[in-house]
Amino acid sequence: MSLPLVFYTIAMDTIPIKTRSKQEFIDISREVCALLQKKGVREGLCCVYVPHTTAAVTINENADPSVRRDIINKLLMLIPREGDYTHGEGNSDAHIKSTLVGVSICIPISDGKPALGTWQGIFFCEFDGPRQREVFVQIIKSE
């Protein structure tokens, strides 16, 4: 049995982000969709990666902003800014939150769009702002 030969094209882009608060979730779904449209991708895989140790990326509800506030508030309760931390920069809580939430996600691309659920959005998560940040988006397009 022989498998079909499939070719892939890989493209990398960067989304610049300027955060305004110590902790915030920023919806970057539009920016990711714009990159897919710009590259003309119909089917494939989209990998979103945050190259920062005090930030993260996640997929969650984008219809009700109170969900974002609830997540941030619960993370603040679980991992307070002040604690028995030894890291000298004073941002250990941000490092821990980044580790728990995660720095990358992969999303299938279907019919030119990220295959997200009805209420889902892609969020950059700032835990040590305000800062100038960036998100790497790698698109793997099937040919």
N, CA, C and O atoms as a GROMACS GRO file, in nm:
protein
  572
    1MET      N    1   0.084  -0.118   0.000
    1MET     CA    2   0.000   0.000   0.000
    1MET      C    3   0.088   0.124   0.000
    1MET      O    4   0.176   0.137   0.085
    2SER      N    5   0.067   0.212  -0.092
    2SER     CA    6   0.146   0.335  -0.095
    2SER      C    7   0.062   0.451  -0.044
    2SER      O    8  -0.058   0.460  -0.069
    3LEU      N    9   0.128   0.539   0.028
    3LEU     CA   10   0.062   0.657   0.082
    3LEU      C   11   0.070   0.771  -0.019
    3LEU      O   12   0.167   0.780  -0.094
    4PRO      N   13  -0.030   0.858  -0.021
    4PRO     CA   14  -0.024   0.971  -0.114
    4PRO      C   15   0.088   1.066  -0.075
    4PRO      O   16   0.118   1.086   0.042
    5LEU      N   17   0.148   1.124  -0.177
    5LEU     CA   18   0.255   1.221  -0.155
    5LEU      C   19   0.193   1.357  -0.124
    5LEU      O   20   0.113   1.410  -0.202
    6VAL      N   21   0.229   1.414  -0.011
    6VAL     CA   22   0.175   1.542   0.031
    6VAL      C   23   0.291   1.638   0.054
    6VAL      O   24   0.392   1.602   0.112
    7PHE      N   25   0.275   1.760   0.008
    7PHE     CA   26   0.376   1.862   0.026
    7PHE      C   27   0.324   1.968   0.122
    7PHE      O   28   0.204   1.993   0.130
    8TYR      N   29   0.416   2.029   0.195
    8TYR     CA   30   0.378   2.132   0.292
    8TYR      C   31   0.462   2.256   0.271
    8TYR      O   32   0.580   2.248   0.237
    9THR      N   33   0.400   2.370   0.291
    9THR     CA   34   0.470   2.497   0.290
    9THR      C   35   0.463   2.553   0.432
    9THR      O   36   0.358   2.550   0.495
   10ILE      N   37   0.575   2.604   0.480
   10ILE     CA   38   0.578   2.660   0.615
   10ILE      C   39   0.611   2.809   0.605
   10ILE      O   40   0.707   2.848   0.538
   11ALA      N   41   0.533   2.889   0.672
   11ALA     CA   42   0.556   3.034   0.676
   11ALA      C   43   0.553   3.080   0.821
   11ALA      O   44   0.472   3.033   0.901
   12MET      N   45   0.641   3.173   0.854
   12MET     CA   46   0.648   3.227   0.990
   12MET      C   47   0.622   3.376   0.986
   12MET      O   48   0.678   3.447   0.902
   13ASP      N   49   0.538   3.422   1.077
   13ASP     CA   50   0.509   3.565   1.090
   13ASP      C   51   0.511   3.603   1.237
   13ASP      O   52   0.510   3.518   1.326
   14THR      N   53   0.515   3.734   1.261
   14THR     CA   54   0.516   3.786   1.397
   14THR      C   55   0.402   3.886   1.414
   14THR      O   56   0.377   3.969   1.327
   15ILE      N   57   0.334   3.876   1.528
   15ILE     CA   58   0.231   3.972   1.564
   15ILE      C   59   0.287   4.056   1.679
   15ILE      O   60   0.312   4.003   1.787
   16PRO      N   61   0.306   4.186   1.658
   16PRO     CA   62   0.351   4.272   1.769
   16PRO      C   63   0.235   4.303   1.863
   16PRO      O   64   0.121   4.321   1.819
   17ILE      N   65   0.264   4.308   1.991
   17ILE     CA   66   0.161   4.336   2.092
   17ILE      C   67   0.217   4.433   2.194
   17ILE      O   68   0.327   4.415   2.245
   18LYS      N   69   0.140   4.537   2.223
   18LYS     CA   70   0.175   4.631   2.329
   18LYS      C   71   0.073   4.613   2.440
   18LYS      O   72  -0.044   4.647   2.424
   19THR      N   73   0.119   4.560   2.552
   19THR     CA   74   0.027   4.540   2.664
   19THR      C   75   0.018   4.667   2.747
   19THR      O   76   0.111   4.749   2.747
   20ARG      N   77  -0.093   4.683   2.818
   20ARG     CA   78  -0.117   4.806   2.893
   20ARG      C   79  -0.130   4.785   3.043
   20ARG      O   80  -0.128   4.881   3.120
   21SER      N   81  -0.143   4.659   3.086
   21SER     CA   82  -0.165   4.630   3.227
   21SER      C   83  -0.065   4.527   3.277
   21SER      O   84   0.003   4.461   3.199
   22LYS      N   85  -0.058   4.516   3.409
   22LYS     CA   86   0.027   4.414   3.471
   22LYS      C   87  -0.015   4.275   3.424
   22LYS      O   88   0.068   4.193   3.388
   23GLN      N   89  -0.147   4.251   3.424
   23GLN     CA   90  -0.200   4.123   3.379
   23GLN      C   91  -0.322   4.150   3.292
   23GLN      O   92  -0.413   4.223   3.331
   24GLU      N   93  -0.323   4.090   3.173
   24GLU     CA   94  -0.438   4.105   3.084
   24GLU      C   95  -0.437   3.997   2.978
   24GLU      O   96  -0.333   3.940   2.945
   25PHE      N   97  -0.555   3.970   2.925
   25PHE     CA   98  -0.571   3.879   2.812
   25PHE      C   99  -0.610   3.964   2.692
   25PHE      O  100  -0.705   4.043   2.700
   26ILE      N  101  -0.539   3.950   2.582
   26ILE     CA  102  -0.565   4.026   2.461
   26ILE      C  103  -0.607   3.930   2.351
   26ILE      O  104  -0.534   3.836   2.318
   27ASP      N  105  -0.725   3.952   2.295
   27ASP     CA  106  -0.777   3.867   2.188
   27ASP      C  107  -0.698   3.894   2.060
   27ASP      O  108  -0.701   4.005   2.007
   28ILE      N  109  -0.626   3.793   2.011
   28ILE     CA  110  -0.547   3.806   1.888
   28ILE      C  111  -0.605   3.723   1.774
   28ILE      O  112  -0.537   3.696   1.675
   29SER      N  113  -0.731   3.682   1.789
   29SER     CA  114  -0.795   3.598   1.686
   29SER      C  115  -0.796   3.667   1.550
   29SER      O  116  -0.767   3.603   1.448
   30ARG      N  117  -0.831   3.796   1.547
   30ARG     CA  118  -0.837   3.869   1.419
   30ARG      C  119  -0.700   3.872   1.349
   30ARG      O  120  -0.690   3.852   1.228
   31GLU      N  121  -0.596   3.896   1.428
   31GLU     CA  122  -0.462   3.903   1.371
   31GLU      C  123  -0.420   3.767   1.312
   31GLU      O  124  -0.359   3.762   1.205
   32VAL      N  125  -0.452   3.660   1.382
   32VAL     CA  126  -0.419   3.526   1.332
   32VAL      C  127  -0.497   3.498   1.204
   32VAL      O  128  -0.441   3.449   1.107
   33CYS      N  129  -0.626   3.530   1.203
   33CYS     CA  130  -0.708   3.510   1.083
   33CYS      C  131  -0.656   3.593   0.965
   33CYS      O  132  -0.657   3.546   0.851
   34ALA      N  133  -0.612   3.715   0.993
   34ALA     CA  134  -0.557   3.801   0.887
   34ALA      C  135  -0.433   3.739   0.825
   34ALA      O  136  -0.414   3.746   0.704
   35LEU      N  137  -0.347   3.678   0.907
   35LEU     CA  138  -0.228   3.612   0.854
   35LEU      C  139  -0.266   3.494   0.764
   35LEU      O  140  -0.206   3.475   0.658
   36LEU      N  141  -0.365   3.416   0.805
   36LEU     CA  142  -0.410   3.303   0.723
   36LEU      C  143  -0.462   3.352   0.589
   36LEU      O  144  -0.433   3.294   0.485
   37GLN      N  145  -0.539   3.460   0.592
   37GLN     CA  146  -0.594   3.517   0.470
   37GLN      C  147  -0.482   3.572   0.380
   37GLN      O  148  -0.482   3.550   0.259
   38LYS      N  149  -0.388   3.642   0.441
   38LYS     CA  150  -0.274   3.700   0.367
   38LYS      C  151  -0.193   3.592   0.297
   38LYS      O  152  -0.146   3.612   0.185
   39LYS      N  153  -0.176   3.477   0.363
   39LYS     CA  154  -0.098   3.366   0.306
   39LYS      C  155  -0.181   3.278   0.214
   39LYS      O  156  -0.126   3.192   0.146
   40GLY      N  157  -0.313   3.299   0.211
   40GLY     CA  158  -0.399   3.220   0.123
   40GLY      C  159  -0.411   3.074   0.166
   40GLY      O  160  -0.423   2.985   0.082
   41VAL      N  161  -0.406   3.051   0.295
   41VAL     CA  162  -0.411   2.915   0.346
   41VAL      C  163  -0.556   2.869   0.358
   41VAL      O  164  -0.638   2.937   0.420
   42ARG      N  165  -0.590   2.754   0.298
   42ARG     CA  166  -0.724   2.697   0.308
   42ARG      C  167  -0.728   2.583   0.410
   42ARG      O  168  -0.823   2.572   0.487
   43GLU      N  169  -0.625   2.499   0.408
   43GLU     CA  170  -0.617   2.384   0.499
   43GLU      C  171  -0.475   2.374   0.552
   43GLU      O  172  -0.379   2.403   0.481
   44GLY      N  173  -0.463   2.334   0.677
   44GLY     CA  174  -0.330   2.318   0.734
   44GLY      C  175  -0.332   2.323   0.885
   44GLY      O  176  -0.427   2.278   0.949
   45LEU      N  177  -0.227   2.379   0.940
   45LEU     CA  178  -0.211   2.386   1.084
   45LEU      C  179  -0.147   2.520   1.119
   45LEU      O  180  -0.056   2.565   1.050
   46CYS      N  181  -0.194   2.582   1.225
   46CYS     CA  182  -0.143   2.711   1.269
   46CYS      C  183  -0.089   2.694   1.411
   46CYS      O  184  -0.162   2.658   1.503
   47CYS      N  185   0.040   2.721   1.427
   47CYS     CA  186   0.104   2.713   1.558
   47CYS      C  187   0.132   2.854   1.608
   47CYS      O  188   0.196   2.934   1.539
   48VAL      N  189   0.083   2.884   1.727
   48VAL     CA  190   0.100   3.016   1.788
   48VAL      C  191   0.190   2.998   1.909
   48VAL      O  192   0.163   2.917   1.997
   49TYR      N  193   0.299   3.075   1.912
   49TYR     CA  194   0.402   3.058   2.016
   49TYR      C  195   0.441   3.194   2.074
   49TYR      O  196   0.458   3.291   2.001
   50VAL      N  197   0.454   3.199   2.206
   50VAL     CA  198   0.493   3.321   2.277
   50VAL      C  199   0.637   3.303   2.327
   50VAL      O  200   0.661   3.218   2.413
   51PRO      N  201   0.732   3.383   2.276
   51PRO     CA  202   0.873   3.368   2.316
   51PRO      C  203   0.909   3.450   2.441
   51PRO      O  204   1.014   3.514   2.445
   52HIS      N  205   0.823   3.447   2.540
   52HIS     CA  206   0.847   3.524   2.663
   52HIS      C  207   0.822   3.435   2.783
   52HIS      O  208   0.732   3.351   2.781
   53THR      N  209   0.901   3.452   2.887
   53THR     CA  210   0.888   3.365   3.005
   53THR      C  211   0.786   3.416   3.107
   53THR      O  212   0.761   3.349   3.207
   54THR      N  213   0.728   3.532   3.082
   54THR     CA  214   0.626   3.586   3.173
   54THR      C  215   0.496   3.616   3.099
   54THR      O  216   0.417   3.701   3.143
   55ALA      N  217   0.473   3.548   2.989
   55ALA     CA  218   0.351   3.562   2.910
   55ALA      C  219   0.311   3.424   2.861
   55ALA      O  220   0.386   3.327   2.876
   56ALA      N  221   0.192   3.416   2.802
   56ALA     CA  222   0.142   3.286   2.756
   56ALA      C  223   0.042   3.307   2.643
   56ALA      O  224   0.015   3.420   2.602
   57VAL      N  225  -0.013   3.197   2.594
   57VAL     CA  226  -0.118   3.201   2.492
   57VAL      C  227  -0.217   3.090   2.525
   57VAL      O  228  -0.180   2.981   2.568
   58THR      N  229  -0.346   3.120   2.503
   58THR     CA  230  -0.448   3.020   2.532
   58THR      C  231  -0.568   3.040   2.439
   58THR      O  232  -0.581   3.143   2.373
   59ILE      N  233  -0.653   2.940   2.436
   59ILE     CA  234  -0.781   2.949   2.366
   59ILE      C  235  -0.888   2.941   2.474
   59ILE      O  236  -0.887   2.852   2.559
   60ASN      N  237  -0.983   3.036   2.468
   60ASN     CA  238  -1.092   3.033   2.564
   60ASN      C  239  -1.207   3.117   2.509
   60ASN      O  240  -1.202   3.163   2.395
   61GLU      N  241  -1.310   3.136   2.589
   61GLU     CA  242  -1.429   3.208   2.545
   61GLU      C  243  -1.397   3.353   2.511
   61GLU      O  244  -1.326   3.422   2.585
   62ASN      N  245  -1.450   3.399   2.396
   62ASN     CA  246  -1.429   3.538   2.358
   62ASN      C  247  -1.558   3.617   2.349
   62ASN      O  248  -1.557   3.732   2.304
   63ALA      N  249  -1.670   3.558   2.391
   63ALA     CA  250  -1.799   3.628   2.383
   63ALA      C  251  -1.823   3.717   2.505
   63ALA      O  252  -1.881   3.824   2.493
   64ASP      N  253  -1.780   3.672   2.621
   64ASP     CA  254  -1.805   3.744   2.746
   64ASP      C  255  -1.672   3.781   2.811
   64ASP      O  256  -1.601   3.693   2.860
   65PRO      N  257  -1.636   3.910   2.814
   65PRO     CA  258  -1.508   3.952   2.872
   65PRO      C  259  -1.492   3.918   3.020
   65PRO      O  260  -1.381   3.917   3.071
   66SER      N  261  -1.603   3.890   3.088
   66SER     CA  262  -1.591   3.856   3.230
   66SER      C  263  -1.518   3.723   3.250
   66SER      O  264  -1.461   3.700   3.356
   67VAL      N  265  -1.519   3.637   3.150
   67VAL     CA  266  -1.445   3.510   3.160
   67VAL      C  267  -1.296   3.539   3.174
   67VAL      O  268  -1.228   3.478   3.257
   68ARG      N  269  -1.245   3.631   3.094
   68ARG     CA  270  -1.103   3.669   3.103
   68ARG      C  271  -1.071   3.724   3.241
   68ARG      O  272  -0.970   3.688   3.301
   69ARG      N  273  -1.156   3.812   3.291
   69ARG     CA  274  -1.134   3.868   3.425
   69ARG      C  275  -1.138   3.759   3.532
   69ARG      O  276  -1.059   3.760   3.626
   70ASP      N  277  -1.232   3.665   3.517
   70ASP     CA  278  -1.241   3.555   3.613
   70ASP      C  279  -1.114   3.470   3.614
   70ASP      O  280  -1.066   3.431   3.720
   71ILE      N  281  -1.060   3.443   3.497
   71ILE     CA  282  -0.937   3.362   3.489
   71ILE      C  283  -0.822   3.438   3.554
   71ILE      O  284  -0.747   3.381   3.634
   72ILE      N  285  -0.807   3.564   3.521
   72ILE     CA  286  -0.699   3.645   3.580
   72ILE      C  287  -0.715   3.652   3.732
   72ILE      O  288  -0.618   3.635   3.805
   73ASN      N  289  -0.836   3.677   3.779
   73ASN     CA  290  -0.860   3.685   3.923
   73ASN      C  291  -0.830   3.554   3.994
   73ASN      O  292  -0.773   3.555   4.104
   74LYS      N  293  -0.867   3.442   3.936
   74LYS     CA  294  -0.839   3.312   3.998
   74LYS      C  295  -0.689   3.284   3.997
   74LYS      O  296  -0.636   3.230   4.094
   75LEU      N  297  -0.620   3.320   3.889
   75LEU     CA  298  -0.474   3.302   3.887
   75LEU      C  299  -0.407   3.388   3.994
   75LEU      O  300  -0.311   3.346   4.057
   76LEU      N  301  -0.459   3.511   4.014
   76LEU     CA  302  -0.406   3.598   4.120
   76LEU      C  303  -0.427   3.536   4.258
   76LEU      O  304  -0.341   3.548   4.345
   77MET      N  305  -0.541   3.470   4.277
   77MET     CA  306  -0.566   3.404   4.406
   77MET      C  307  -0.473   3.284   4.426
   77MET      O  308  -0.418   3.263   4.534
   78LEU      N  309  -0.457   3.205   4.320
   78LEU     CA  310  -0.375   3.084   4.329
   78LEU      C  311  -0.226   3.116   4.338
   78LEU      O  312  -0.151   3.051   4.411
   79ILE      N  313  -0.184   3.218   4.261
   79ILE     CA  314  -0.043   3.256   4.254
   79ILE      C  315  -0.034   3.406   4.277
   79ILE      O  316  -0.030   3.483   4.181
   80PRO      N  317  -0.030   3.450   4.402
   80PRO     CA  318  -0.027   3.594   4.431
   80PRO      C  319   0.103   3.658   4.385
   80PRO      O  320   0.206   3.592   4.371
   81ARG      N  321   0.098   3.788   4.361
   81ARG     CA  322   0.218   3.863   4.318
   81ARG      C  323   0.328   3.855   4.423
   81ARG      O  324   0.445   3.835   4.390
   82GLU      N  325   0.290   3.869   4.549
   82GLU     CA  326   0.387   3.860   4.659
   82GLU      C  327   0.379   3.720   4.718
   82GLU      O  328   0.270   3.666   4.738
   83GLY      N  329   0.494   3.663   4.747
   83GLY     CA  330   0.495   3.530   4.806
   83GLY      C  331   0.634   3.494   4.851
   83GLY      O  332   0.725   3.577   4.852
   84ASP      N  333   0.651   3.372   4.887
   84ASP     CA  334   0.780   3.322   4.934
   84ASP      C  335   0.865   3.282   4.812
   84ASP      O  336   0.904   3.166   4.798
   85TYR      N  337   0.893   3.382   4.725
   85TYR     CA  338   0.968   3.357   4.602
   85TYR      C  339   1.114   3.397   4.621
   85TYR      O  340   1.145   3.486   4.700
   86THR      N  341   1.203   3.331   4.550
   86THR     CA  342   1.346   3.362   4.562
   86THR      C  343   1.401   3.435   4.439
   86THR      O  344   1.511   3.488   4.445
   87HIS      N  345   1.327   3.438   4.331
   87HIS     CA  346   1.372   3.505   4.208
   87HIS      C  347   1.390   3.655   4.234
   87HIS      O  348   1.298   3.720   4.284
   88GLY      N  349   1.505   3.708   4.200
   88GLY     CA  350   1.542   3.845   4.235
   88GLY      C  351   1.468   3.955   4.162
   88GLY      O  352   1.465   4.068   4.211
   89GLU      N  353   1.408   3.928   4.047
   89GLU     CA  354   1.342   4.033   3.970
   89GLU      C  355   1.203   4.069   4.023
   89GLU      O  356   1.145   4.170   3.982
   90GLY      N  357   1.149   3.989   4.114
   90GLY     CA  358   1.018   4.018   4.170
   90GLY      C  359   0.901   3.983   4.082
   90GLY      O  360   0.790   4.033   4.104
   91ASN      N  361   0.922   3.898   3.983
   91ASN     CA  362   0.812   3.859   3.895
   91ASN      C  363   0.794   3.708   3.887
   91ASN      O  364   0.750   3.654   3.785
   92SER      N  365   0.828   3.639   3.995
   92SER     CA  366   0.813   3.493   3.997
   92SER      C  367   0.671   3.449   3.968
   92SER      O  368   0.649   3.349   3.901
   93ASP      N  369   0.573   3.525   4.019
   93ASP     CA  370   0.433   3.488   3.994
   93ASP      C  371   0.405   3.483   3.843
   93ASP      O  372   0.333   3.394   3.797
   94ALA      N  373   0.461   3.576   3.768
   94ALA     CA  374   0.440   3.579   3.622
   94ALA      C  375   0.503   3.457   3.555
   94ALA      O  376   0.444   3.401   3.462
   95HIS      N  377   0.620   3.416   3.601
   95HIS     CA  378   0.685   3.296   3.546
   95HIS      C  379   0.600   3.172   3.572
   95HIS      O  380   0.585   3.086   3.485
   96ILE      N  381   0.545   3.162   3.692
   96ILE     CA  382   0.463   3.046   3.728
   96ILE      C  383   0.335   3.044   3.645
   96ILE      O  384   0.295   2.938   3.595
   97LYS      N  385   0.269   3.158   3.629
   97LYS     CA  386   0.146   3.166   3.550
   97LYS      C  387   0.173   3.130   3.404
   97LYS      O  388   0.093   3.060   3.341
   98SER      N  389   0.284   3.177   3.350
   98SER     CA  390   0.321   3.144   3.212
   98SER      C  391   0.338   2.993   3.196
   98SER      O  392   0.294   2.935   3.097
   99THR      N  393   0.404   2.931   3.294
   99THR     CA  394   0.426   2.787   3.288
   99THR      C  395   0.294   2.711   3.294
   99THR      O  396   0.275   2.614   3.222
  100LEU      N  397   0.203   2.754   3.380
  100LEU     CA  398   0.075   2.684   3.395
  100LEU      C  399  -0.016   2.701   3.273
  100LEU      O  400  -0.079   2.605   3.230
  101VAL      N  401  -0.022   2.821   3.218
  101VAL     CA  402  -0.109   2.845   3.102
  101VAL      C  403  -0.048   2.788   2.976
  101VAL      O  404  -0.118   2.726   2.895
  102GLY      N  405   0.083   2.807   2.956
  102GLY     CA  406   0.152   2.751   2.840
  102GLY      C  407   0.188   2.856   2.737
  102GLY      O  408   0.121   2.959   2.725
  103VAL      N  409   0.294   2.830   2.663
  103VAL     CA  410   0.344   2.929   2.567
  103VAL      C  411   0.313   2.895   2.421
  103VAL      O  412   0.356   2.968   2.331
  104SER      N  413   0.240   2.787   2.395
  104SER     CA  414   0.209   2.755   2.256
  104SER      C  415   0.077   2.681   2.244
  104SER      O  416   0.032   2.611   2.336
  105ILE      N  417   0.016   2.698   2.128
  105ILE     CA  418  -0.105   2.625   2.091
  105ILE      C  419  -0.096   2.591   1.943
  105ILE      O  420  -0.031   2.662   1.866
  106CYS      N  421  -0.161   2.484   1.902
  106CYS     CA  422  -0.172   2.448   1.760
  106CYS      C  423  -0.320   2.437   1.726
  106CYS      O  424  -0.397   2.374   1.798
  107ILE      N  425  -0.358   2.499   1.616
  107ILE     CA  426  -0.498   2.504   1.576
  107ILE      C  427  -0.509   2.453   1.433
  107ILE      O  428  -0.437   2.499   1.345
  108PRO      N  429  -0.599   2.359   1.408
  108PRO     CA  430  -0.622   2.317   1.270
  108PRO      C  431  -0.681   2.434   1.189
  108PRO      O  432  -0.757   2.515   1.241
  109ILE      N  433  -0.645   2.440   1.063
  109ILE     CA  434  -0.700   2.540   0.972
  109ILE      C  435  -0.797   2.466   0.880
  109ILE      O  436  -0.760   2.368   0.816
  110SER      N  437  -0.919   2.514   0.874
  110SER     CA  438  -1.020   2.451   0.790
  110SER      C  439  -1.095   2.560   0.713
  110SER      O  440  -1.145   2.655   0.772
  111ASP      N  441  -1.101   2.543   0.583
  111ASP     CA  442  -1.173   2.639   0.497
  111ASP      C  443  -1.122   2.782   0.516
  111ASP      O  444  -1.200   2.877   0.513
  112GLY      N  445  -0.991   2.796   0.538
  112GLY     CA  446  -0.928   2.927   0.547
  112GLY      C  447  -0.935   2.994   0.682
  112GLY      O  448  -0.892   3.109   0.697
  113LYS      N  449  -0.990   2.924   0.784
  113LYS     CA  450  -1.004   2.984   0.916
  113LYS      C  451  -0.955   2.888   1.024
  113LYS      O  452  -0.953   2.766   1.003
  114PRO      N  453  -0.914   2.943   1.139
  114PRO     CA  454  -0.881   2.854   1.251
  114PRO      C  455  -1.007   2.776   1.291
  114PRO      O  456  -1.115   2.834   1.302
  115ALA      N  457  -0.992   2.647   1.312
  115ALA     CA  458  -1.107   2.562   1.348
  115ALA      C  459  -1.137   2.578   1.497
  115ALA      O  460  -1.113   2.488   1.577
  116LEU      N  461  -1.190   2.694   1.532
  116LEU     CA  462  -1.226   2.725   1.670
  116LEU      C  463  -1.374   2.698   1.692
  116LEU      O  464  -1.453   2.700   1.598
  117GLY      N  465  -1.410   2.673   1.818
  117GLY     CA  466  -1.550   2.658   1.853
  117GLY      C  467  -1.622   2.791   1.844
  117GLY      O  468  -1.559   2.896   1.833
  118THR      N  469  -1.753   2.786   1.848
  118THR     CA  470  -1.838   2.905   1.832
  118THR      C  471  -1.797   3.020   1.923
  118THR      O  472  -1.794   3.135   1.880
  119TRP      N  473  -1.765   2.990   2.048
  119TRP     CA  474  -1.737   3.095   2.146
  119TRP      C  475  -1.588   3.113   2.173
  119TRP      O  476  -1.551   3.189   2.262
  120GLN      N  477  -1.502   3.044   2.099
  120GLN     CA  478  -1.359   3.047   2.129
  120GLN      C  479  -1.285   3.160   2.059
  120GLN      O  480  -1.320   3.201   1.948
  121GLY      N  481  -1.181   3.208   2.127
  121GLY     CA  482  -1.089   3.305   2.070
  121GLY      C  483  -0.948   3.269   2.114
  121GLY      O  484  -0.927   3.188   2.205
  122ILE      N  485  -0.850   3.329   2.046
  122ILE     CA  486  -0.709   3.307   2.077
  122ILE      C  487  -0.662   3.428   2.157
  122ILE      O  488  -0.679   3.542   2.115
  123PHE      N  489  -0.602   3.402   2.274
  123PHE     CA  490  -0.564   3.511   2.363
  123PHE      C  491  -0.416   3.510   2.397
  123PHE      O  492  -0.359   3.407   2.435
  124PHE      N  493  -0.354   3.628   2.383
  124PHE     CA  494  -0.222   3.651   2.439
  124PHE      C  495  -0.244   3.686   2.586
  124PHE      O  496  -0.329   3.768   2.618
  125CYS      N  497  -0.168   3.622   2.674
  125CYS     CA  498  -0.184   3.641   2.819
  125CYS      C  499  -0.061   3.711   2.876
  125CYS      O  500   0.049   3.655   2.878
  126GLU      N  501  -0.080   3.833   2.920
  126GLU     CA  502   0.028   3.910   2.982
  126GLU      C  503   0.022   3.891   3.132
  126GLU      O  504  -0.084   3.903   3.193
  127PHE      N  505   0.138   3.859   3.193
  127PHE     CA  506   0.145   3.842   3.337
  127PHE      C  507   0.249   3.933   3.403
  127PHE      O  508   0.266   3.929   3.525
  128ASP      N  509   0.319   4.016   3.322
  128ASP     CA  510   0.424   4.102   3.378
  128ASP      C  511   0.437   4.231   3.298
  128ASP      O  512   0.547   4.273   3.263
  129GLY      N  513   0.324   4.292   3.269
  129GLY     CA  514   0.326   4.411   3.186
  129GLY      C  515   0.327   4.539   3.268
  129GLY      O  516   0.343   4.536   3.390
  130PRO      N  517   0.309   4.650   3.200
  130PRO     CA  518   0.296   4.660   3.055
  130PRO      C  519   0.431   4.645   2.984
  130PRO      O  520   0.536   4.684   3.036
  131ARG      N  521   0.426   4.588   2.866
  131ARG     CA  522   0.547   4.562   2.787
  131ARG      C  523   0.516   4.561   2.638
  131ARG      O  524   0.401   4.553   2.596
  132GLN      N  525   0.624   4.570   2.560
  132GLN     CA  526   0.615   4.546   2.417
  132GLN      C  527   0.645   4.398   2.396
  132GLN      O  528   0.752   4.351   2.436
  133ARG      N  529   0.554   4.324   2.335
  133ARG     CA  530   0.567   4.179   2.320
  133ARG      C  531   0.552   4.141   2.173
  133ARG      O  532   0.524   4.224   2.087
  134GLU      N  533   0.573   4.012   2.148
  134GLU     CA  534   0.547   3.959   2.015
  134GLU      C  535   0.501   3.815   2.026
  134GLU      O  536   0.531   3.744   2.122
  135VAL      N  537   0.427   3.774   1.925
  135VAL     CA  538   0.377   3.638   1.914
  135VAL      C  539   0.423   3.584   1.780
  135VAL      O  540   0.407   3.651   1.678
  136PHE      N  541   0.480   3.465   1.779
  136PHE     CA  542   0.519   3.400   1.654
  136PHE      C  543   0.404   3.311   1.607
  136PHE      O  544   0.346   3.236   1.685
  137VAL      N  545   0.374   3.321   1.479
  137VAL     CA  546   0.271   3.237   1.420
  137VAL      C  547   0.334   3.162   1.303
  137VAL      O  548   0.381   3.222   1.206
  138GLN      N  549   0.335   3.031   1.315
  138GLN     CA  550   0.388   2.947   1.207
  138GLN      C  551   0.272   2.874   1.142
  138GLN      O  552   0.194   2.805   1.210
  139ILE      N  553   0.260   2.889   1.012
  139ILE     CA  554   0.151   2.829   0.938
  139ILE      C  555   0.207   2.717   0.851
  139ILE      O  556   0.297   2.737   0.770
  140ILE      N  557   0.151   2.600   0.870
  140ILE     CA  558   0.189   2.483   0.789
  140ILE      C  559   0.073   2.457   0.695
  140ILE      O  560  -0.036   2.417   0.736
  141LYS      N  561   0.099   2.480   0.567
  141LYS     CA  562  -0.006   2.475   0.464
  141LYS      C  563   0.013   2.349   0.380
  141LYS      O  564   0.122   2.324   0.328
  142SER      N  565  -0.095   2.270   0.368
  142SER     CA  566  -0.084   2.152   0.282
  142SER      C  567  -0.101   2.197   0.136
  142SER      O  568  -0.184   2.281   0.104
  143GLU      N  569  -0.021   2.139   0.050
  143GLU     CA  570  -0.022   2.173  -0.094
  143GLU      C  571  -0.094   2.066  -0.174
  143GLU      O  572  -0.106   2.077  -0.296
   0.00000   0.00000   0.00000
